Amino acid sequence: MTGLVSRRGLLPLLFSLSTACAPPAPDAVLLNARVFTVDPARPWAEALAIRGDRIVAVGTSVEVGALAGATTVRRDLGGRTVLPGFNDAHVVDPGVTARDLRGFVQAAVASGITSMQWFVGERTVREAGAALVEAGTPVRFRVLRMPRPGPHGDTVDSRPHLPPQPSARVDIRGMGFALGELDSERLVQAVGWAYGTEDLLAIEPATDAVLGRYVDAVEETGLPEVWSRKRPRVERATATAAALAPRLRRQGMVVVQRPDGTLPLKSLVQEGVHVALATGRGAGPFEVLAWATAADRGAEVLTMGEAVTAFTRGGAYAELTDREKGHLSVGALADLTVTSVDPFTASADQLRGARSVLTIIGGRTVHDVP
């Protein structure tokens, strides 16, 4: 039967073709869990599969477990809750030496933080990047410079950091300013810089009036469709932000909030403003969740789903990385935390005492409590 396949050879051929086309087995599967994916298409799941640094399947334990191969690591989570890794959207100088940074990062991963956005104020961003590389951090760091007057009349860190970046986990991009009533000229200058570059812009206004001037400057400097791609940030928005919410949304502005009284949260979310949460110190994300969902916050209280979303996908959105992290969906980075308590059912006291029992960054386990 020249040129043809005999019946005897047909089945082996079909088998070889099907196995050749099948994707490789995942490196690991996490089964029997409560997975809050922060993916609107499928908010909850039971299991997920990881290959390399990415999530390759999300579904039921039966569906995901069937993908496992002979070398796949299977982990039964016994009903524990899985969340995307926390993205701490505002961290102030975490230390001076590589040793300081190692301790800082260790505390972060033990609390489920997988990404941080570090506003560098005590050194240059080049020095900060070098310290992070020396520390060998597994956490993903966004490093934002804070241009400020130098000792010789120059401006320290006034220029964007040029490629290459220090490492795959350290991205130096963005600039932040803490501005008060006397800084109107610097505010306008910063907004102009941001519109003309690819740098992120983050401004912390000292008063309601400064926040209003910031929004005015954004509106007067450029087009809303351009700003929406750049996502200018308000760090710790004042009470006036609720009234400004429609204008913030139109310009694509993002609000980053750290625990402080009854700052606007729910009013911004309801208006469609993107909100990110932060600890300010690189540890204690569960305390922030407890603050954001506390009943005594009145009209500004968030649901736990809204709070977790703000602390994961919201943080990624604020740094322009929400396509690949901040959610547990197929193709996203395998950055996640398994929590010691279920945030959706825990009491406030239980939540404040919570921790991560398993933290994975890019498919690699960086914290594991037996």
matplotlib code that plots the C-alpha trace (Angstrom):
import matplotlib.pyplot as plt

x = [0.0, 2.5, 1.7, -1.2, -1.4, -2.6, -5.3, -2.7, -0.6, -3.5, -4.1, -0.4, -0.2, -3.3, -2.0, 1.4, -0.3, -2.5, 0.3, 2.5, -0.2, -1.0, 0.5, 3.1, 1.8, 1.8, 4.7, 2.2, -1.5, -3.2, -6.4, -9.4, -9.1, -11.3, -9.7, -10.8, -9.5, -10.3, -11.3, -14.8, -15.3, -14.8, -14.5, -14.3, -12.7, -11.4, -8.0, -5.3, -2.4, 1.1, 3.6, 6.8, 5.9, 2.3, -1.1, -2.2, -5.5, -8.2, -11.3, -12.6, -10.3, -11.3, -10.6, -7.3, -6.2, -6.7, -4.0, -1.3, 1.5, 4.0, 6.3, 3.6, 3.6, 0.1, -0.8, -4.1, -5.0, -7.7, -10.2, -7.9, -8.4, -6.1, -5.8, -3.6, -0.5, -1.0, 0.5, 1.5, 1.0, 2.9, 5.9, 8.3, 12.0, 12.4, 16.0, 19.5, 21.5, 20.9, 20.6, 17.8, 16.0, 16.3, 14.6, 12.0, 11.2, 11.0, 8.3, 6.5, 6.3, 5.3, 2.2, 1.4, 2.9, 4.3, 4.7, 5.7, 5.9, 8.7, 8.9, 12.6, 13.3, 16.6, 18.8, 18.8, 16.8, 20.0, 21.3, 18.0, 18.0, 21.6, 20.6, 17.6, 19.8, 22.3, 19.5, 18.3, 14.6, 12.0, 9.4, 8.6, 9.6, 8.4, 10.8, 9.6, 11.9, 11.1, 12.8, 13.9, 16.3, 19.9, 22.7, 24.3, 21.2, 20.5, 17.5, 18.2, 16.6, 15.0, 15.6, 13.8, 15.9, 17.0, 17.2, 18.4, 16.5, 18.5, 16.8, 13.6, 12.1, 13.1, 11.5, 12.6, 9.9, 7.8, 8.0, 6.3, 5.9, 4.5, 3.2, 1.8, 0.1, 3.4, 4.2, 1.9, 4.7, 6.3, 2.8, 2.3, 5.8, 5.4, 2.1, 3.8, 6.8, 4.4, 2.4, 5.5, 7.1, 6.3, 6.9, 4.1, 3.0, 2.1, 1.3, 0.4, -1.6, -1.3, -4.7, -8.1, -7.0, -3.8, -5.8, -8.2, -5.2, -3.8, -7.0, -7.2, -3.6, -4.3, -7.4, -5.6, -2.5, -3.7, -6.4, -8.5, -7.8, -4.0, -4.2, -6.3, -3.4, -0.9, -3.2, -1.9, -2.2, -3.4, -1.6, -3.8, -6.6, -8.2, -12.0, -12.6, -11.9, -15.4, -16.8, -14.1, -14.8, -16.4, -13.5, -11.0, -12.7, -12.8, -9.0, -8.3, -6.8, -6.1, -6.4, -4.0, -5.2, -3.3, -5.2, -6.1, -9.5, -12.5, -10.8, -12.9, -13.1, -16.7, -17.7, -14.8, -15.4, -19.1, -18.2, -15.9, -12.6, -9.8, -8.6, -5.5, -4.6, -1.2, 0.4, 3.0, 5.5, 5.6, 3.8, 0.4, -1.9, -4.6, -4.7, -5.4, -8.2, -9.7, -9.6, -11.2, -14.0, -14.7, -18.3, -17.4, -16.2, -19.8, -20.7, -17.1, -16.8, -15.8, -17.0, -14.2, -14.3, -13.8, -11.0, -9.1, -9.5, -8.1, -5.1, -4.3, -5.6, -6.0, -2.3, -1.3, -3.6, -1.9, 1.5, 0.2, 0.7, -2.8, -2.8, -0.4, -0.8, -3.2, -5.6, -5.5, -6.5, -5.0, -1.9, -1.4, 1.8, 1.6, 1.9, -0.4, -0.9, -2.7, -4.1, -4.2, -7.9, -10.6, -10.8, -14.4, -15.6, -13.0, -13.8, -11.9, -9.6, -8.9, -8.2, -5.7, -3.8, -3.8, -0.7, 0.3, 0.9, 2.1, 3.4, 4.3, 6.0, 6.4, 5.6, 8.3, 7.5, 9.1, 7.3, 5.9, 4.6, 3.9]
y = [0.0, 2.5, 6.1, 4.9, 4.1, 0.6, 0.2, -1.5, 1.7, 4.1, 4.0, 4.5, 7.4, 9.1, 8.6, 10.1, 13.1, 13.7, 13.5, 15.7, 18.4, 18.2, 20.9, 19.9, 19.0, 21.8, 22.1, 22.4, 22.2, 23.7, 21.8, 21.9, 25.6, 28.7, 30.7, 34.4, 35.1, 38.8, 37.9, 39.2, 36.4, 33.8, 35.3, 32.0, 28.6, 25.5, 25.0, 26.3, 25.0, 26.6, 26.1, 28.2, 31.6, 31.6, 30.3, 27.8, 26.6, 27.7, 25.6, 22.8, 20.4, 17.6, 19.6, 21.0, 17.7, 15.9, 18.0, 16.8, 14.6, 12.3, 15.2, 17.7, 18.7, 18.3, 20.3, 19.9, 23.1, 21.7, 24.4, 27.4, 30.7, 31.7, 35.3, 37.1, 38.3, 41.7, 44.6, 47.2, 50.4, 52.8, 51.9, 54.5, 53.8, 50.2, 50.3, 51.4, 48.2, 45.0, 43.3, 45.7, 45.0, 41.2, 41.5, 43.8, 41.5, 38.5, 40.2, 41.1, 37.6, 36.2, 38.5, 37.6, 40.7, 39.8, 43.3, 46.7, 50.2, 52.0, 55.8, 56.5, 59.6, 59.0, 57.9, 58.0, 55.4, 54.0, 53.4, 51.8, 49.5, 48.4, 47.6, 45.5, 43.5, 42.9, 41.8, 39.3, 40.2, 37.7, 40.4, 42.5, 46.1, 49.2, 52.0, 55.6, 58.5, 61.6, 64.6, 67.0, 69.9, 68.8, 70.3, 72.1, 73.8, 70.9, 68.6, 65.0, 62.3, 64.8, 62.6, 59.3, 56.2, 54.9, 51.2, 48.6, 48.0, 46.5, 43.1, 41.3, 41.9, 45.6, 48.2, 51.9, 53.9, 56.8, 59.9, 61.0, 64.3, 65.3, 68.8, 71.5, 74.9, 76.6, 74.1, 75.2, 75.8, 72.4, 70.8, 72.3, 71.3, 67.7, 67.3, 68.7, 66.3, 63.3, 64.2, 64.3, 61.1, 57.5, 58.0, 57.3, 60.4, 60.2, 63.2, 63.3, 66.5, 68.0, 69.6, 69.6, 72.7, 71.1, 68.1, 70.4, 72.2, 68.8, 67.8, 71.3, 70.9, 67.5, 68.8, 71.8, 70.0, 67.3, 65.1, 62.7, 59.8, 60.3, 60.7, 57.5, 55.6, 57.3, 56.9, 59.8, 58.9, 60.6, 59.3, 59.4, 61.4, 63.9, 64.1, 66.3, 63.4, 62.1, 65.4, 65.3, 61.6, 62.3, 64.4, 61.9, 59.1, 61.2, 61.8, 58.2, 59.1, 56.5, 56.9, 55.1, 55.0, 54.0, 53.5, 56.9, 57.6, 57.7, 58.6, 58.1, 54.6, 53.4, 56.7, 56.5, 52.8, 53.6, 56.4, 54.1, 55.5, 52.9, 52.5, 50.8, 50.1, 50.2, 49.6, 52.4, 50.1, 46.9, 44.6, 44.2, 43.9, 42.1, 45.1, 47.3, 45.0, 45.1, 48.9, 49.2, 46.8, 48.0, 48.9, 52.1, 53.5, 54.2, 55.1, 54.6, 50.9, 48.4, 44.8, 42.3, 41.6, 45.3, 45.6, 42.5, 43.7, 47.2, 45.5, 43.2, 44.2, 47.8, 48.0, 46.5, 48.9, 51.9, 50.8, 49.8, 46.1, 44.8, 42.8, 40.3, 40.4, 41.2, 38.4, 34.6, 33.9, 31.9, 33.6, 35.8, 35.7, 33.0, 35.5, 34.4, 33.9, 31.2, 32.8, 31.5, 32.6, 33.2, 37.0, 36.7, 35.0, 36.1, 38.5, 41.8, 40.4, 37.2, 39.3, 41.5, 38.5, 36.7, 35.8, 34.0, 30.3, 30.0, 32.7, 32.0, 34.6, 33.7, 30.1, 29.8, 29.2, 32.0, 31.4, 28.2, 27.4, 23.6]
z = [0.0, -1.2, -0.1, 2.1, 5.8, 6.7, 9.3, 11.5, 11.5, 11.7, 15.4, 16.4, 14.0, 15.4, 18.9, 18.0, 16.3, 19.3, 21.8, 19.6, 19.6, 23.3, 25.4, 28.0, 31.5, 34.0, 36.5, 39.4, 40.2, 43.2, 44.0, 46.3, 47.1, 47.1, 44.3, 44.1, 40.6, 40.3, 36.8, 36.0, 33.5, 36.2, 39.7, 41.6, 40.9, 42.7, 41.2, 38.9, 37.0, 36.6, 33.9, 33.9, 35.3, 34.0, 34.9, 32.2, 33.5, 36.0, 36.8, 39.0, 40.8, 38.4, 35.3, 36.5, 38.1, 34.8, 33.3, 35.7, 34.3, 35.9, 36.9, 37.9, 41.6, 43.0, 46.1, 47.8, 49.6, 51.7, 51.1, 51.8, 50.0, 47.1, 46.0, 43.4, 45.1, 46.8, 44.9, 47.5, 45.5, 47.7, 49.8, 51.3, 51.6, 52.9, 54.0, 53.1, 52.6, 50.7, 54.1, 55.1, 51.8, 52.3, 55.7, 54.2, 51.3, 53.6, 55.7, 52.5, 51.0, 54.4, 54.2, 50.6, 48.8, 45.4, 43.9, 45.4, 44.2, 45.9, 46.0, 46.4, 48.5, 50.4, 47.4, 43.6, 41.7, 40.3, 43.8, 44.7, 41.7, 42.5, 46.1, 44.9, 42.5, 45.3, 47.6, 45.0, 45.6, 44.4, 44.7, 41.7, 42.3, 40.5, 41.5, 41.1, 41.4, 43.5, 41.8, 44.5, 45.0, 45.4, 47.5, 44.6, 43.1, 40.7, 40.8, 42.0, 39.8, 37.4, 34.3, 33.5, 34.0, 30.6, 29.6, 30.4, 33.6, 36.5, 36.3, 35.2, 38.7, 39.0, 36.7, 37.3, 35.7, 37.1, 39.3, 42.4, 44.2, 47.6, 47.0, 49.2, 48.8, 47.8, 45.0, 42.2, 39.8, 40.5, 40.1, 36.6, 35.6, 36.8, 34.8, 31.7, 32.1, 32.4, 29.4, 27.2, 28.5, 29.2, 32.9, 35.4, 37.4, 41.1, 43.1, 46.8, 47.5, 51.0, 50.9, 49.1, 47.2, 45.9, 44.7, 42.9, 41.2, 40.2, 38.4, 36.8, 35.5, 34.0, 32.3, 30.9, 29.8, 27.5, 26.0, 28.2, 25.8, 26.2, 30.0, 30.2, 28.8, 31.2, 34.3, 36.4, 40.1, 43.2, 46.3, 49.4, 48.0, 50.3, 51.1, 48.1, 45.8, 46.1, 44.6, 41.9, 41.0, 37.6, 36.6, 37.8, 35.8, 32.6, 32.8, 33.6, 37.0, 39.6, 43.4, 45.7, 49.3, 52.5, 55.8, 57.2, 58.7, 56.3, 53.1, 49.9, 48.6, 47.9, 46.3, 43.9, 43.0, 42.4, 40.1, 38.1, 39.3, 39.6, 43.2, 44.5, 48.1, 49.8, 53.2, 52.9, 54.6, 52.6, 55.2, 56.8, 53.8, 55.8, 58.2, 55.2, 54.1, 57.6, 57.5, 54.0, 55.0, 58.5, 59.2, 61.0, 57.6, 56.9, 53.4, 52.3, 53.3, 50.6, 50.2, 50.7, 46.9, 46.1, 48.7, 47.4, 43.8, 44.8, 46.5, 43.6, 40.1, 41.3, 42.2, 38.9, 37.0, 38.8, 37.4, 33.9, 34.4, 34.8, 31.6, 33.1, 36.8, 39.6, 38.6, 38.3, 34.8, 31.9, 30.6, 33.7, 35.8, 38.5, 41.4, 44.2, 48.0, 49.9, 53.1, 56.6, 57.0, 54.5, 54.2, 53.0, 56.2, 58.8, 61.6, 61.8, 64.5, 62.6, 59.4, 61.2, 62.4, 59.0, 57.0, 53.9, 54.2, 50.6, 48.4, 44.8, 42.4, 38.8, 39.4, 42.1, 45.8, 47.8, 51.1, 52.4, 55.9, 56.4]

ax = plt.figure().add_subplot(projection="3d")
ax.plot(x, y, z, "-o")
ax.set_aspect("equal")
plt.show()
